[in-house]
Amino acid sequence: AEAPSASFMNGPMDAQVKLRAAHQRRRAEPLGPVTTADAVDDTNAEQQTDHAMKRMVKVMKERKSKKETLTMEELAVNPSSFAQFVENVFTLSFLVKDGEAGLAMPEAP
């Protein structure tokens, strides 16, 4: 059993195969002296996160002293800025991780 041979070819039989020219790569020139980044002590974003955490803890303690419940929506939601909402949830997650806050499911009515 032999493999079937091609009985039809599309295109001219005398077409020449085009050879591609090999590209020469340029040698990379150094951009300048190599430097390393300096250590950053405390950035503005970290200071803002710390300030937001302190503000949230203050609000939670005030509500706890009044024996009032505080929902996550009251603490984190910002109806005028989705980005601020995300930052607030991020900050709240640090408070939960550190044990400053806790999450509980509401009781069914």
C-alpha positions as CSV (number, residue, x, y, z in Angstrom):
1,A,0.0,0.0,0.0
2,E,1.6,3.2,-1.2
3,A,0.7,6.7,-0.2
4,P,-1.4,8.4,-2.9
5,S,0.6,10.9,-5.0
6,A,-0.5,14.4,-5.8
7,S,-2.4,14.7,-9.0
8,F,-3.0,18.4,-8.9
9,M,-0.7,21.4,-8.2
10,N,-1.9,24.9,-7.9
11,G,0.4,27.7,-9.4
12,P,3.1,27.8,-12.1
13,M,5.6,25.1,-12.1
14,D,8.5,27.4,-13.0
15,A,8.2,29.8,-10.0
16,Q,11.5,30.6,-8.3
17,V,11.8,30.3,-4.6
18,K,12.5,33.8,-3.1
19,L,15.4,33.9,-0.7
20,R,15.1,36.1,2.3
21,A,18.0,38.4,3.2
22,A,19.4,37.8,6.6
23,H,19.1,40.8,8.9
24,Q,22.0,42.1,10.7
25,R,21.4,42.9,14.4
26,R,22.8,46.1,15.7
27,R,24.9,46.0,18.7
28,A,23.2,47.4,21.8
29,E,24.7,50.7,22.9
30,P,24.9,51.3,26.6
31,L,22.4,53.9,27.7
32,G,24.4,55.1,30.7
33,P,25.9,54.0,33.9
34,V,24.1,51.3,35.9
35,T,22.5,52.6,39.0
36,T,20.3,51.1,41.8
37,A,17.2,52.6,43.4
38,D,17.6,54.2,46.8
39,A,15.6,52.8,49.7
40,V,12.4,54.6,50.3
41,D,11.6,55.3,54.0
42,D,7.9,56.1,53.9
43,T,5.9,57.0,50.8
44,N,2.9,59.3,50.7
45,A,0.6,56.4,49.8
46,E,1.7,54.5,52.9
47,Q,1.0,57.6,55.0
48,Q,-2.5,58.0,53.5
49,T,-3.2,54.3,54.2
50,D,-2.1,54.6,57.8
51,H,-4.2,57.8,58.3
52,A,-7.2,56.0,56.8
53,M,-6.7,53.0,59.1
54,K,-6.6,55.3,62.1
55,R,-9.7,57.1,61.0
56,M,-11.6,53.8,60.5
57,V,-10.5,52.5,64.0
58,K,-11.7,55.8,65.5
59,V,-15.1,55.5,63.9
60,M,-15.4,51.8,64.9
61,K,-14.5,52.6,68.6
62,E,-17.0,55.5,68.7
63,R,-19.8,53.3,67.4
64,K,-18.8,50.4,69.8
65,S,-18.8,52.8,72.8
66,K,-22.4,53.7,71.8
67,K,-23.2,50.0,71.4
68,E,-24.3,50.6,67.8
69,T,-23.6,48.2,65.0
70,L,-21.5,49.3,62.0
71,T,-22.0,47.8,58.6
72,M,-19.3,47.4,56.1
73,E,-21.3,49.6,53.7
74,E,-21.3,52.5,56.3
75,L,-17.6,52.2,56.7
76,A,-16.3,51.6,53.2
77,V,-18.8,52.7,50.6
78,N,-18.3,56.0,48.8
79,P,-21.1,56.6,46.4
80,S,-19.3,59.3,44.5
81,S,-16.0,57.4,43.9
82,F,-15.5,53.7,43.1
83,A,-11.7,54.1,43.5
84,Q,-12.2,55.4,47.0
85,F,-14.5,52.5,47.8
86,V,-11.8,50.1,46.7
87,E,-9.2,51.9,48.8
88,N,-11.5,51.7,51.8
89,V,-12.1,48.0,51.4
90,F,-8.3,47.5,51.0
91,T,-7.7,49.5,54.2
92,L,-10.5,47.5,56.0
93,S,-8.8,44.3,55.0
94,F,-5.7,45.3,56.8
95,L,-7.7,46.1,60.0
96,V,-9.3,42.6,59.8
97,K,-5.9,41.0,59.3
98,D,-4.4,42.9,62.3
99,G,-7.4,42.0,64.5
100,E,-8.6,45.6,64.9
101,A,-11.9,44.8,63.1
102,G,-14.0,41.7,62.4
103,L,-16.7,40.7,60.0
104,A,-19.9,38.9,61.0
105,M,-22.9,37.9,59.1
106,P,-26.1,39.7,60.2
107,E,-28.7,37.8,62.0
108,A,-31.7,36.7,60.0
109,P,-34.9,38.8,60.9
